[in-house]
């Protein structure tokens, strides 16, 4: 997917509680800039949602990805995204394996 400054992309994941008890899960969204003008962490936490799931229940969680989601203090000291590819990771922690790559133009 590609996005521009005023665009937004909806990123969704469906979680299922496969256990026998109700539980709470914190679904986290991490961003990685593949190539940036400054050195950044491999995965930066940008958003999260807490959900309750009954045993056997599934729930869809959606994150809205905007230019703000991709922004950081660049080498020119402006807080904004840079053109290029970003990898978005979604899951229960920083080891989230569900990912998608988007291009910011």
N, C-alpha and C positions, 0 to 999 in steps of 0.2 A: 504494500500500500504506500501511497505517496500523500503527503499533506503539505499545505502552505500555511502562512502565518495566521490567517483567520479561520482555518479549517478545524474540525474536530473529528476524531475517530472513536468509535465505540468498541471497546475490547471486552469481550464477555468470556466467562468460564462457568461451567456447571459443576458444582460440587455435590457429592453424595456421601451421606453418613452411612457407611457400611457396617457400623457397629450395632450393638444391641441396646445402647443408651443414647439419650439426647446429649448433645454437646455443643460447644461454642467453638467457632473457628475464626481466626483472623486471616483474611485473604489480603495478601500484600502485592503491591505493584512496584517493581524495580525497573530502572532504566539504565542502559549502558550505551554510551556514545562510542561507536566503533573507532572514530578518529576525531579528536578534538584539539583545539588550540592550546588547551592546558591539560595537565595530567589530572585525571579524575578517578574515583573508585571504579572498580569493575562493575559494581551494581550499586545504584543509589536508590534508597527507598523514597518513592514519590507520592504514594497514596496507600490507603488500606481501608478495609471495611470489616466490621465484626458481624457475623451471622450466627443464628441459632438453628440447629438442625435436629429434628427428631430422628430416632432410629429409622433407617431406610429412606429418609427424606432426601430429595434433591432440590437444589436451589441455584438459580442463575445469578451470578454477580457480574455487574457491568461497571467498567471504569471509562470515563471520558478522557481521551487523550487530546490535549491542546498544546499550543506553542509553549504555554506556561509549564506544562509537564516536562518538556524537553529543555527548558531554560537553565542557564548556569552563568556564573561570572566568567566570561570569556577572557582571552588574553588582552583584549582592548578595554577590559573592565566594564563592559556593558553586560547587563543581565538579560540574556536573550538566547534562543537556540542558534545553532549553526547549521548550515546546509550539510547534509550527509545522512548516513545510516545510523539508526538507533535500534537497539534490541530491547524489547519489553518483555519482562519476565513476570509471571503471575503464579502465586502459590502461597503456602503456609509459612514460608520463611525465606531467607536469602538464597537458599539452594533450590528455589523454585525452578522446575524443569520445563514448565509450559512456557513457550516463548514465541514471539512473532517479531519480524524485522520490518521497520517502516523507514521510508526515506522522507526527510524534511527538505523541501526545496525553497 
